[in-house]
Amino acid sequence: MVSAKNPPSNEFMASRVFDAPRERVWQAWSRAENLAHWWGPKGCTLRVVALEFRPGGYFHYAMEYSTGAAMFGRFFYREIAAPERISWINSFANASGGIVRAPFSEHCPLEMSNVMTLTEAGGKTTLLLRSTAHGANADEQKYFNELFGSMQQGFGGTFDQLADFLAKS
């Protein structure tokens, strides 16, 4: 279960406890062969186009659906402090990795800033994700704030897939 708290600071926060040590959760986030098994919404297959897991590096991916449709995304890694913290800018992308507007709204921010932290206690790992609209204008910020419920549901499904991956690996 994902818990989410959304203070009036325009920041989305989600938290989840995984029944796995922090190092295993870290490896799920830092290796292409692992990300391909769980990142993205339920119902899609993730294809890793490129992964340079380092500050200044990129994760470029395609979310492919059974209909044949695909949506691309990318992370630009800003900070990596193994095994406890990753900071990145997330955006929709084209097949070449360039930033594009979300296909579902002209008001969705082009970029979102994310910070993920991992803490371990008793062999379990707590993941805390904090997201903000990066460089958003007023309309984009308003749209981002209205997405919190959808984001909670989306990350809930993604984190369910991560929990399944960790249980099987």
Secondary structure as a PSIPRED ss2 file (coil, helix, strand):
# PSIPRED VFORMAT (PSIPRED V4.0)

   1 M C   1.000  0.000  0.000
   2 V C   1.000  0.000  0.000
   3 S E   0.000  0.000  1.000
   4 A E   0.000  0.000  1.000
   5 K E   0.000  0.000  1.000
   6 N C   1.000  0.000  0.000
   7 P C   1.000  0.000  0.000
   8 P C   1.000  0.000  0.000
   9 S C   1.000  0.000  0.000
  10 N C   1.000  0.000  0.000
  11 E E   0.000  0.000  1.000
  12 F E   0.000  0.000  1.000
  13 M E   0.000  0.000  1.000
  14 A E   0.000  0.000  1.000
  15 S E   0.000  0.000  1.000
  16 R E   0.000  0.000  1.000
  17 V E   0.000  0.000  1.000
  18 F E   0.000  0.000  1.000
  19 D C   1.000  0.000  0.000
  20 A C   1.000  0.000  0.000
  21 P C   1.000  0.000  0.000
  22 R H   0.000  1.000  0.000
  23 E H   0.000  1.000  0.000
  24 R H   0.000  1.000  0.000
  25 V H   0.000  1.000  0.000
  26 W H   0.000  1.000  0.000
  27 Q H   0.000  1.000  0.000
  28 A H   0.000  1.000  0.000
  29 W H   0.000  1.000  0.000
  30 S H   0.000  1.000  0.000
  31 R C   1.000  0.000  0.000
  32 A H   0.000  1.000  0.000
  33 E H   0.000  1.000  0.000
  34 N H   0.000  1.000  0.000
  35 L H   0.000  1.000  0.000
  36 A H   0.000  1.000  0.000
  37 H H   0.000  1.000  0.000
  38 W H   0.000  1.000  0.000
  39 W C   1.000  0.000  0.000
  40 G C   1.000  0.000  0.000
  41 P C   1.000  0.000  0.000
  42 K C   1.000  0.000  0.000
  43 G C   1.000  0.000  0.000
  44 C E   0.000  0.000  1.000
  45 T E   0.000  0.000  1.000
  46 L E   0.000  0.000  1.000
  47 R E   0.000  0.000  1.000
  48 V E   0.000  0.000  1.000
  49 V E   0.000  0.000  1.000
  50 A E   0.000  0.000  1.000
  51 L E   0.000  0.000  1.000
  52 E C   1.000  0.000  0.000
  53 F C   1.000  0.000  0.000
  54 R C   1.000  0.000  0.000
  55 P C   1.000  0.000  0.000
  56 G C   1.000  0.000  0.000
  57 G C   1.000  0.000  0.000
  58 Y E   0.000  0.000  1.000
  59 F E   0.000  0.000  1.000
  60 H E   0.000  0.000  1.000
  61 Y E   0.000  0.000  1.000
  62 A E   0.000  0.000  1.000
  63 M E   0.000  0.000  1.000
  64 E E   0.000  0.000  1.000
  65 Y E   0.000  0.000  1.000
  66 S C   1.000  0.000  0.000
  67 T C   1.000  0.000  0.000
  68 G C   1.000  0.000  0.000
  69 A C   1.000  0.000  0.000
  70 A E   0.000  0.000  1.000
  71 M E   0.000  0.000  1.000
  72 F E   0.000  0.000  1.000
  73 G E   0.000  0.000  1.000
  74 R E   0.000  0.000  1.000
  75 F E   0.000  0.000  1.000
  76 F E   0.000  0.000  1.000
  77 Y E   0.000  0.000  1.000
  78 R E   0.000  0.000  1.000
  79 E E   0.000  0.000  1.000
  80 I E   0.000  0.000  1.000
  81 A E   0.000  0.000  1.000
  82 A C   1.000  0.000  0.000
  83 P C   1.000  0.000  0.000
  84 E C   1.000  0.000  0.000
  85 R E   0.000  0.000  1.000
  86 I E   0.000  0.000  1.000
  87 S E   0.000  0.000  1.000
  88 W E   0.000  0.000  1.000
  89 I E   0.000  0.000  1.000
  90 N E   0.000  0.000  1.000
  91 S E   0.000  0.000  1.000
  92 F E   0.000  0.000  1.000
  93 A E   0.000  0.000  1.000
  94 N C   1.000  0.000  0.000
  95 A C   1.000  0.000  0.000
  96 S C   1.000  0.000  0.000
  97 G C   1.000  0.000  0.000
  98 G C   1.000  0.000  0.000
  99 I E   0.000  0.000  1.000
 100 V E   0.000  0.000  1.000
 101 R C   1.000  0.000  0.000
 102 A C   1.000  0.000  0.000
 103 P C   1.000  0.000  0.000
 104 F C   1.000  0.000  0.000
 105 S C   1.000  0.000  0.000
 106 E C   1.000  0.000  0.000
 107 H C   1.000  0.000  0.000
 108 C C   1.000  0.000  0.000
 109 P C   1.000  0.000  0.000
 110 L C   1.000  0.000  0.000
 111 E E   0.000  0.000  1.000
 112 M E   0.000  0.000  1.000
 113 S E   0.000  0.000  1.000
 114 N E   0.000  0.000  1.000
 115 V E   0.000  0.000  1.000
 116 M E   0.000  0.000  1.000
 117 T E   0.000  0.000  1.000
 118 L E   0.000  0.000  1.000
 119 T E   0.000  0.000  1.000
 120 E E   0.000  0.000  1.000
 121 A E   0.000  0.000  1.000
 122 G C   1.000  0.000  0.000
 123 G C   1.000  0.000  0.000
 124 K E   0.000  0.000  1.000
 125 T E   0.000  0.000  1.000
 126 T E   0.000  0.000  1.000
 127 L E   0.000  0.000  1.000
 128 L E   0.000  0.000  1.000
 129 L E   0.000  0.000  1.000
 130 R E   0.000  0.000  1.000
 131 S E   0.000  0.000  1.000
 132 T E   0.000  0.000  1.000
 133 A E   0.000  0.000  1.000
 134 H E   0.000  0.000  1.000
 135 G C   1.000  0.000  0.000
 136 A C   1.000  0.000  0.000
 137 N C   1.000  0.000  0.000
 138 A H   0.000  1.000  0.000
 139 D H   0.000  1.000  0.000
 140 E H   0.000  1.000  0.000
 141 Q H   0.000  1.000  0.000
 142 K H   0.000  1.000  0.000
 143 Y H   0.000  1.000  0.000
 144 F H   0.000  1.000  0.000
 145 N H   0.000  1.000  0.000
 146 E H   0.000  1.000  0.000
 147 L C   1.000  0.000  0.000
 148 F H   0.000  1.000  0.000
 149 G H   0.000  1.000  0.000
 150 S H   0.000  1.000  0.000
 151 M H   0.000  1.000  0.000
 152 Q H   0.000  1.000  0.000
 153 Q H   0.000  1.000  0.000
 154 G H   0.000  1.000  0.000
 155 F H   0.000  1.000  0.000
 156 G H   0.000  1.000  0.000
 157 G H   0.000  1.000  0.000
 158 T H   0.000  1.000  0.000
 159 F H   0.000  1.000  0.000
 160 D H   0.000  1.000  0.000
 161 Q H   0.000  1.000  0.000
 162 L H   0.000  1.000  0.000
 163 A H   0.000  1.000  0.000
 164 D H   0.000  1.000  0.000
 165 F H   0.000  1.000  0.000
 166 L H   0.000  1.000  0.000
 167 A H   0.000  1.000  0.000
 168 K H   0.000  1.000  0.000
 169 S C   1.000  0.000  0.000
